[in-house]
Every structure is written in C-alpha cells, then in structure tokens.
Amino acid sequence: MHIKQVDKFEEILGDIEMHSGLHVLQQCSLIIMSGERYQTHPIIRHFCNKQGFMSPRHEASLKEFYITLASSHHQEAHDYAEMVLEANNTKAMLFGLLQSNYEGHTRLVSAIINFTWFHQTIGDFSDKLISQTVDFVKQKHGDTSLLVKCLQEWGNLYRFSGNIEGAKHKMQQAESLCMSSSYQNTPLHVEILFQLGQVYETADALNEAKAVYEKASELQGTSGDVLVEGNCLYGLGRIYRVLGKLNEAEASLKRALELHQAADSALSQGNDYCLLGHTYTDMRKLDEAEKCFQKALEFHKTANNVLWQGNDHKGLGDTYLSLEKFSEAEASYQKALELHKTANLPYGQGQDYEGLGKVYLELHKLDLADASYQNAINYYGAAQSSLGQGYALNGLGRVLMERSQFKEAKSMLEKAQNIFEEVQDPRWTEYNQKFLNNAVSKMGKLSWK
C-alpha cells in the first residue's frame, strides 16, 4: 500500500484505524517500508489470504474499489494518478476476480479491457491478464461484443509492444467475429478495421492499410459515429502523407479534427494535430507545423498519454531541425526519447535516435551520428519496421559519405534502396537514390584518379 492511499483505504474499510494498525504491524516487523510503500512479507500475506482473515464486508468493499478504479477514465488527472499508484494491486485483484464467483461478468471484463489500455500507456505490455480474460469470456459464453473488444485490445497491446504478427492475428480474429452472420455491430467493426489498418501501416504494408481504411470509410457510412468516422479519415491522412499526397493528407486530417472535436476526444484531437504537424513539416509550412505540435502536446497532456507526448516532442524535433535550430531539435528528441522509454515503445525510440542522428550529422559530430543511427536500426528492428531501418540505413550511408568511405556508403544506401522499393515508398525511393548516385559518382572519380 502506498502511503498516499492510507486515508483512502481507511475511508473504504470504514471501521479500521489504518494509521495505528500499520504502526503496530511495523513494530512487530510484520510489514516494512519499501520506498513509499508498506509491504508485507509474501509468506505472511499468503498465510493471511489462506486463513480468510478479511471479513466479507471488507472484501466486498475492496473488490468494489478496485473494479471501479480499473473502469476509471484514466485521462482524468486524479484517476490516472491513483491508477498508477494502485496498478499492481488492481491487476492482482482482477486476476483474483477472474478465478472467483464474481457475478458481474460484463462489468469485470469491461474493466479489464479498460485497464489493459491504461497499462499500455505506462509501458506494461504483459498479455497474461487479457489472455485469461478471453478464456473467461469463452467459458462463460459471454456476448460476442465482449470477446471482440478483448481481442481488439489484445491486438492493440501487441501492436504497441512491437509484436506485429500477433497484432494482425488478433485484429483479424476480431474482424472475423464482426463479419459473422449472428453478430452485427457496425461501429465496432469499423473501429476494428481502423486499428487493423494501423497494424498494416506499422508493418509497412501501405496498400493493405489503404484498402482497409477505405473499407472502413465505406462501412462507416451506415454507423453515424463521428469518432469512428474521424478515425478513418485520420488513417487515410496517414497513408496520403506516406504516399506524398500532402494536400489530400491535409484535407483528410482537417476533416478528422472537426469530427474529433464534435466527439470531444482529447486523445484523437491530439493525434490529428500531431499528424497535421508532420504534414506541414513536409510541406515546409514550419510555423504551422510548430503550432500543431504544441496543440497536440496540450491535448495529449490532457489525455495523460505519455506515448503520444513523446510523439509530439519528436515532431517538434523534426520542425526545429528543418528550421536549423539544432539545440532545440536535440533537446526535443532527447525529451521524446525519455518519454518513449517510459512508454516502452521500441518504434518511438528508433525514431528519436534517428532524429538525433540527423542533428549530429548536421553538426558534423559524426561519431555521435553513427551511434545514434546504429541505435535507431536496433530499435526499428525490435519494432519489426523495415521502413524505419531503411531511414536509419540512409542516415548511416550519409555519415559514411562525410567520412569519404564511399564504397561502404554505397553498400549501406543500396540496402536502404532495396527496402524503400520493396515497401513501395516513392518519396524515400527518390530521396535515397540521389545519395546512392552521389556515392557511385564519388567512387568513379576515385577510380579515375
């Protein structure tokens, strides 16, 4: 128990003097202080649980507290802070309720789905709880929508942890259930398709992602859900940007932002502003880009989303780099790296190291640039992003060019070119080819000499 929660539990349990009781237990060496938490020795805790010392009324009060907390809207600052303090205790209680005779099956499963999403935001990607929940729903013959939502959240967990094949499999399972003749839930089906599109994007399967987003947009027409419609337009905006169709990307994202404003979704508005910022950076509208990233950061702080705050700082780093504000760019990438480490996001860390590589290359700090790009390759590899590895290989090739190691640069840039051509990324195929041609030209001049 955290020391900040003592008064809370005294209120929950009602007739127990928590402060004096904890003091006595400490004097008897039955509990100790570890940091800011009271901890019981595992043997003593196991014995007390086995003996059933807790009264049914107190047990019911604790169950109600933890299932309510797990169901909380963690974008609220107070709820988020309490969920962080009680994360391990909440997880233990939810595991216990799955094994018990708790009657509120739907409430329990919904709480676990919400709690699983919260756990991803603090960098915990264990799938044990959601896995057992899927088994629980199947055993209890729960309604299909609960099973679909469990598989959906399981897929999201895998996507953010870098297990792309696992994410694809879970999302496809969820979509198959949505398409079954015995089950119809169009808004949920559209949401699944949107997230499946994100999985394809992460796997650099851009054509598949675009097809899924378009399918979701067509299906969405029958749902009337502004949040879901906004998500589909956001997904299409991402694809248009990757394909270099920047005007289409801007239009799609502005419409997505209008819909997400109507839905009053802080997280989605933050995501829209972040991607608009990247789009404006590509369009060289750098003042607009910086404003968008700052707006995105405001919304993501409101949503208490560490992962996306990291993305916003990374975007600011890109903008400052384009403005040749190298100190600000380095600071932004370092802040992004710190947040992405907290969120345990390999892909984000790959992007941050790639950004630092660009800064150090511009400053001609070649050893630091080399190390940053090598780190980027490793993290992109952990995230199973071949496209990201292509970006970092291009950077390493440019470092080698600066060192006049043209043969090694050619080899590195050829590896990058193969990746860009394989994933059919026209912008980077053209961009990388210029450096590759330059490396070949430099090698030819050396041979002629």
N, C-alpha and C positions, 0 to 999 in steps of 0.2 A: 504494500500500500504506500502510495506517495504521501508525503507529509501534507501536501496541499489538499488532499482528499479526506483527511481525518474528520473535519467538521461535516463534510458531505455525508460520510457513512454514519456518523452519529445521528444525523437527521434521518437517514434512510432506516436505520435499525430502531430508532425511537427510544428504547429504554436501556441502552448500554452507554456507560460513561467511557467513551473511547480513549480519551487522553489519559485518565488514571489507569485504565486497564492496560494500555500499551506500556505505561511506565512500570507497572508491576511485572509484566512479561519480560521487559528488558532487564529488570533487577534479577529475575530468575533465569536469565540467559536463554529464554525460550524464543526470543526474537532478537535480531540485531539491526543496527542501522547500516545500510549499504548505500552510500551517497545520500540521496534524499528520500530513500525508501525504507520502510520497515520490512524485514524479510524473516520468514520462518524457515527453520531447517527442514529440508524435504522430508526427512523421516518423521518429524513431528507433524508436519502438515498432512502426510499420508495417514498417520495414525488417527488424527482428529477427524479426517474425512471418513475413514472406515468406521469409526465409532459413532458417527452421526450426532456429534455434539450440538450441531446447529438446530435450532427449533424450526418447525415447518414454516412459521410466520416469518422468521428472519430469512430463511432460504427463499421463500416466495418473493420477499422484498428485494433481495439481491438479484434474483432472476429477472424481475421486472426492471430494475435499474439497468442491468447490462443489455437486455434486449432492446430497451428504449434507446440507450446510448448507441448501440450498433445501428439502429434505424435512423439516427440523427442526420440532419442535413449538415454534413461536415464543412460546407462552405461558410457556415456561420462561425465567427471567430471563437466564441465561447465554446461551442460544441466541438470545434476542431481541437482546441487546446485540451479539453477534457478527454477526447478520444485518444489523443497522443499519450496522455498520462496513463490511461487505462487500457492501452492497446493489447498488451499481453494478457491481462485479466479478462478482457472482453473475449478474446479468442478462446481462452480456456473455458469460459462459461458456455460459449456457443458450441464448442466440441462436446461439452457435457450434456447440453440440451439435445443434441442430435442423438445421443445414446439413451436419453431418458424417455419418460412417457409424457413429455410436454405436448399439450393438446393443440396449441395454436400453430399448426404446421405451416400455414401460409405466412403468418407473421414471422415465424422463425426463419424460414427460407428467404423471405424478402429482406430481413435484417442482415442475413449473411451475405446476400448479394451486394447490399449497400456497403457493408463492412469490408468486403473484398476490394471494392473500388477504392475505398479510403486507404486500405493497406498499400495499394499500388502507389498512391501519392506520397507515401513516406518510404518508398523503396523496398517494400517487402513483397516478394513475388512467389512465395510459397503457395502451391496449389492444393495442399492437403485438405484444407477446410472446404473449399469449393468442390473438390473431388468427392469428399464424403457426403456433401450436400446433394450432389447429383444422384448418388446411390440412394440416399434417403428419400428423395422425391420419387424415384423409380419404385422403391419398395412400398411407399405409401400410396402409390398410384395417384400422385398429385396431378393437378391440371397441367395441360401441355404448356401453357404460357409460363409457368414457373420453371419448367425444365428448359424451355427455350432461353429464358433470361439467365439461368445458371450457365448454360453452355456459352451464351453471349459473353458473360463476364469472365468466364474461364478463357475464352478466346482473347479478350482484351488483356488479361493478365499475361498470357503467353506472348502477345504482340509487344507489350512494353518491356518484357524481360528478354526479348530477342529470339524467342522460340517461334520462328515464323511458320514453320510447317505445322507445329502444334496449333497455332492460332488459326491457320487456314482450315485445319481439320475440324476444330470446334465450331467455327463460324459456319462452315458448310453443313455440319450436323444440325445446327440451329436453323439454317435456312431450309433444309430438307423437312424439318418438322413444320415450319411455316407453310410449306407448299403442300402438306398432306391434306387430303380432302376432308378430313374430320376436324380440321383446325383452321380458322380464318382470323387473322389479326393483322390487317394491312399496315398500320403504323409501326408495329413491332417488326414486321417483315422488312419494311423499308429501312428501319434502323439497322437491322442485321446486314442488309445489303451495303449500306453506307460503311459500316465497320469492316465488312469483308473487302470493300474497295480499298480501305486504308491498309489492310493486310497485304493486298496485292501491290500497293504502292511501296510499302516497306520492302517487299521482295523484288522491287524494280520491274514488276510486270505491269507496265503502264497501259498497254492495250486492254488487258483484262480488267484493270482498275477502271478505265474509262467506260468499258462496256457495262460493268456492274453499277457505276454511278448513273449512267443513262437509264438502265433498267429500273433503278431505284426512283429516279425522277418521274418516269412514266407511271410507275405503280403508285407513287406518292399522290398523283392527281386525284386518286379516289379516297385518300385518307383525311385531307383537310387539316393536317397537323403542321403548324407553322414552324415549329422547332425542327421537325424531321425534314421538311422542305428546305429549310435553311441549311441543314447539314448536307443535303445532297448537292446544293449549289456550292457550298464550301468545298466539297470533294471535287466537283468539276473544275472549280477555280484552281485547285492544286494541280490537276492534270494539265489544264491550259497553260499554267505557268511553266511547268516542266517542258512542255512542247514548244515553248517560246511564243505562245499566242497571248501576249500580255494584255492587250485591250480586252479580249474575251475574259481573261482571268479577272481583270479589274471589275468588269461589269458583273460577273457572276458573284464575286465577293461582296460588292456593294449591295446587291440584292439579298445575299445571305445575311449581311449585317442588319438590314431592315427587318427581316423576318426574326432574327435572333433578338433584336430589340423588342419586337412585339411579344416574343415569348419570355422576355425578361430573364434571359440566361446569361449571367455574367461570364461563365466559362466560355460559352460559344462566341460571345462578342469579343472576348479577349483573343480567341483563336482567329476570328475573322480579321481583327486589326493586325495581328502578328503576320498573317499571310499577305495582307494588303501591304504591310511594310516591306516584306521581301519583294513583292511585285513592283512597288515603287522604286526600290533599290535597283532592280533590273532595268527599269525604265529611266534611271538616272534622275528621278524626282526625289532627291535625297532629303530635302526639308520635309516633304510629305511623309517620307519613309520614317524619319526620326519621330515625327509626331505620332504616327501609327504605332510604333513600338512602345512609346511612352504610354499611350492609351491602353495598349494590350497589357502592359505591366500593371496598370491600375486595376483592370478587370481581373487579372489573374491573382493579384493580391487579395482582392475581394473574395475570389473563389478559393483562396487558400491552396492554390495549386503550385507546388514547388517546381514540378517538372516544367510546366509552361512558363513560369517566371524565368527559368533557365533558358528556354527558347527565346524569350523576349530579349534577354541580355545578349544572347548570341546574335540576334537580329540587329541590335544596336551596334554590336561589334562590327558587323558587315557594313553598316551605314557609315560608321566612323572611319573604317578602312577606306571606303570609297571617297570620303572627304579628306583623306590623308591626315586624319587626326590619330596618329599611331598610338600615342599614350592612352587616349580614351578607348581606342579599339582593344588594346591589350588588356586594360582594366575590365572592359565589358566581357571579353572572352574568359578571363580568369574568374569573374563572378559567375558566368554561365557554367563553367566547369565545376565550380564549387557546388552549385545547385543541382547539376546533373549527377554529380557524385552522391549527393544526399538522396536523390531520387533513384539512384542505382540504375541509370539509363545508359547503356553502352553506346547507342547510336548518338545520343546527345553529346557524350564525351568525345566521340570521334569527330563530330562537327566542331566542337570547341578547340580541340587540338589542331584541326585543320586550319581554323581561323587564326590561331596563334602562329602556325607555320607561315601563313601569308604575311602577318605583321613582321615576323622576324626576317622573312625573305626581303621585304621592302626595306627594312633597316640594315640589310646585309649582315645580319647575325646568323651566319649560315649553319653553325653547329646547333644553335637553338632551333632553327627552322627544320633542320634534318631530324632532330629528336622529336619535334612536335609532329611532323608528318609520319614518322615511324609509329608514334603512339596512336595517331589517327587511324592508320592501317590496322593496327591491332584491335582497336575498339570497333571499327566498322566491321572487321572480321567477326568479332564476338556478336555483333548485331546481325550478321548474315547479310550485310549490304554490299553487294559487289559494286554498285554505283558509287557508294561512298569511298570504297577502296580505290576506284578509278580517280576520284577527285584528289585523293592523297598521293597516288602514284604520279599524277600530273605535277603536283607540288614538288615531289622528290626529284622528278625529272628536271624541273626548273632550277632546283638547288644545284644539281649536278652540272647544269649548263653554266651557272655562275662560277662553278669551280673549274670550268673548261674541261670537264670529264664528259666529252661529247658522245663517246661510244656507250658509256654507262647510261647517259641521259636518253639516248635513242632507245635503248632496251627498256628503260622504265616507261617512256612515253608510248612505246608500242604496246606494252601491257595495258596501259590506260586506254589506248585507242581501241583495242580489242573489246574491252568492257563496254565502252560507250557505243560501239557499233552493235554489240550483242543486245544491249537493252534498248537500242533504237532511240538514243537521246541526241537529237540533231544539234542542239546548241553546243554541247560539250564535244561532240564528234568534230565539229568545225573548229572549235576553240583549241582543242588539243592538237589537231592536225597542223596548225600553224607552228606550234613549238616543235613538233616532230619534224616538219620540213626544215626548220631552222637548224635542228641538231644534225640532220643529214647533210645540210649545206656546209655546216662548220666542219664536219668530218671530211667532206670532199676537199675543202680548202686546205686542211691539214695534210691530206694525202698528196695534194698537188705540190705543196711546199716540199 
